[in-house]
C-alpha cells in the first residue's frame, strides 16, 4: 500500500473527507519529515508509511474536536499535530512552539514549502512565550504530564479557553494531580486507524 493509499484508507476510517490538494499536502509533509529525519532526527519513525500512520493519522483523530479559530501547539516537535491541522484547516490560525532550534527551523521550512500562510512556528521556551493575544485552545501531543502542561501554558489560555491534551491510555493519576482551579471537562476516546489495540484519548481541561 502506498502512503497515498494508506492516507485515503485512514481518512475513510476516520470519516474525514479531504480534497485532493489537502491530501497531497499531507503526503508532501510526510515526505519532508522523512527527508529531514536523515539529518535532524525529528522523529524515531523513519519511513513515510510509518509517518502517515503513526503521526499524520494520529494527529487527524483530534480534528473534529478543534472547533476554535486559533490554536497553539506546544512541544510541537516536527509539527504534530499543528502542521497537520494547518494543512487540513486553512482558516485556522496555528502557532507551533518548540524549544529545539532544528525543529522550529524544520517547521518554518515546511510552512514555506507547503504554502501554509496560517502557520506560525516559534523557537522559544513555552513559559517565556508572550503572544499578544491568548488562545481559545492550547493543544499538546505527548508533551508532558498534565499538571506541567497546565502550569507552563496557563498564561496562553484565554478566559473561557481550554487545554487539549492528546494522550494514550486514560491518564487517571495525572488527572488526580491537576492543580487547583483546573478540572477535566471531557475525556474523549480517539480511534487510530488500523490500530485497534492502541488506546488514545483527548483530555479536555478548563478552569473551574
C-alpha positions in Angstrom: 0.0 0.0 0.0 1.4 3.4 -1.0 1.4 6.3 1.5 -1.4 7.9 -0.5 -3.5 4.7 -0.3 -2.7 4.4 3.3 -3.8 8.0 3.9 -7.0 7.6 1.9 -7.9 4.4 3.8 -7.2 6.1 7.2 -9.3 9.1 6.2 -12.2 6.9 5.3 -11.9 5.0 8.6 -11.9 8.4 10.5 -14.9 9.6 8.4 -13.0 12.6 7.2 -13.4 14.0 3.7 -10.4 15.9 2.4 -9.9 17.2 -1.1 -7.0 16.1 -3.3 -5.0 19.2 -2.7 -5.0 18.8 1.1 -4.3 15.1 0.8 -1.3 15.9 -1.5 0.0 18.4 1.1 -0.2 15.8 3.9 1.8 13.4 1.8 4.3 16.1 0.9 4.6 16.9 4.6 5.2 13.2 5.5 7.9 13.1 2.8 9.5 16.3 4.2 9.7 14.7 7.7 11.3 11.6 6.2 13.8 13.7 4.3 14.8 15.9 7.2 14.9 12.9 9.6 18.0 11.7 7.8 20.0 14.6 9.2 18.0 16.2 12.0 16.4 13.2 13.8 13.0 14.8 14.1 11.2 11.6 15.0 12.0 8.0 15.7 9.8 6.9 12.8 11.8 6.9 9.6 9.7 5.7 6.7 6.9 7.7 5.1 4.4 5.0 5.6 5.0 4.9 9.3 4.9 8.7 9.4 1.5 8.6 7.7 0.0 6.0 10.1 1.6 7.0 13.4 1.9 10.7 13.0 -0.5 12.2 10.4 -3.5 9.9 11.0 -2.9 10.1 14.8 -2.9 13.9 14.6 -6.1 13.9 12.4 -8.0 12.0 15.1 -8.3 15.2 17.1 -9.6 17.3 14.1 -13.4 17.1 14.9 -12.6 18.4 18.4 -10.7 21.5 17.4 -13.6 23.9 16.9 -11.8 27.2 17.5 -10.2 29.7 15.1 -6.8 30.0 16.8 -4.7 27.3 18.4 -1.3 27.0 19.9 0.5 23.6 19.7 3.0 23.2 22.5 6.1 21.0 22.2 5.2 20.6 18.5 8.4 18.8 17.5 8.1 18.1 13.8 4.8 20.0 13.8 2.4 17.4 15.2 -0.5 18.0 15.4 -0.1 21.7 14.5 1.1 21.4 10.9 -1.5 18.7 10.2 -4.2 21.0 11.5 -2.9 23.9 9.5 -2.9 21.8 6.3 -6.5 20.5 6.6 -8.0 23.7 8.1 -6.5 26.6 6.2 -8.8 29.0 8.0 -7.3 28.0 11.4 -4.5 30.2 12.7 -1.9 27.7 14.0 1.1 28.6 16.2 3.6 25.8 16.9 6.1 26.1 19.7 9.3 24.1 20.4 12.5 24.8 22.4 14.7 22.9 19.9 16.1 25.1 17.2 16.3 22.5 14.5 12.6 21.5 15.0 11.5 25.1 14.8 13.6 25.6 11.7 12.0 22.5 10.1 8.5 23.7 10.9 9.2 27.1 9.3 10.6 25.5 6.2 7.7 23.1 6.0 5.3 26.0 6.2 7.1 27.7 3.3 7.3 24.6 1.1 3.7 23.6 1.8 2.4 27.2 1.4 0.8 27.4 4.8 0.1 31.1 5.4 -1.8 30.2 8.5 1.2 28.6 10.2 3.5 30.4 12.6 6.4 28.5 14.1 8.2 29.7 17.2 11.5 28.8 18.7 11.0 29.7 22.4 10.5 28.1 25.8 6.8 28.0 26.2 6.8 29.6 29.7 8.7 32.6 28.3 6.5 33.0 25.2 4.3 36.1 25.4 1.9 36.3 22.4 -0.1 39.5 22.1 -3.4 37.6 22.4 -4.1 34.4 24.4 -5.7 31.4 22.7 -9.1 29.8 22.9 -7.3 26.4 22.8 -3.8 25.2 23.6 -3.0 21.6 22.4 -0.2 19.2 23.0 0.6 15.7 21.8 2.6 13.6 24.3 4.2 16.8 25.6 4.3 16.4 29.3 2.3 15.4 32.4 -1.0 17.3 32.6 -0.1 19.3 35.6 3.1 20.5 33.9 1.2 21.2 30.6 -1.2 23.4 32.5 1.3 25.3 34.7 3.6 26.0 31.7 0.8 27.3 29.5 -1.7 28.9 31.8 -0.8 32.3 30.6 -1.6 31.3 27.0 -5.2 30.2 27.6 -7.8 32.9 27.1 -10.6 33.3 29.6 -13.1 30.5 28.8 -10.4 28.7 26.8 -9.4 25.1 27.1 -6.4 22.8 27.1 -6.5 19.8 24.7 -4.1 17.1 25.7 -3.6 14.1 23.4 -2.8 11.1 25.5 -2.5 7.3 25.1 -4.2 5.4 27.9 -6.6 7.4 30.1 -4.2 9.3 32.5 -6.2 8.8 35.7 -3.3 9.5 38.0 -2.3 12.7 36.1 -5.8 14.0 36.3 -5.8 13.4 40.1 -2.7 15.6 40.3 -4.2 18.6 38.4 -3.7 21.9 40.1 -6.5 23.6 42.0 -8.6 25.7 39.7 -8.4 23.4 36.7 -10.7 20.5 36.0 -11.3 17.8 33.5 -14.1 18.9 31.1 -14.2 15.8 28.9 -12.3 12.6 28.1 -12.8 11.6 24.5 -11.6 8.2 23.2 -9.9 8.6 19.9 -9.7 5.9 17.2 -6.4 5.5 15.4 -7.0 3.8 12.0 -5.5 0.3 11.6 -4.5 0.2 15.3 -7.4 -1.5 17.1 -5.4 -2.3 20.2 -3.9 1.2 20.6 -5.5 3.4 23.2 -5.8 7.1 22.5 -7.6 9.8 24.5 -8.2 13.5 24.2 -8.3 15.1 27.6 -10.1 18.4 27.7 -9.3 20.7 30.6 -10.8 24.0 31.7 -10.6 26.4 34.5 -13.1 25.6 37.3 
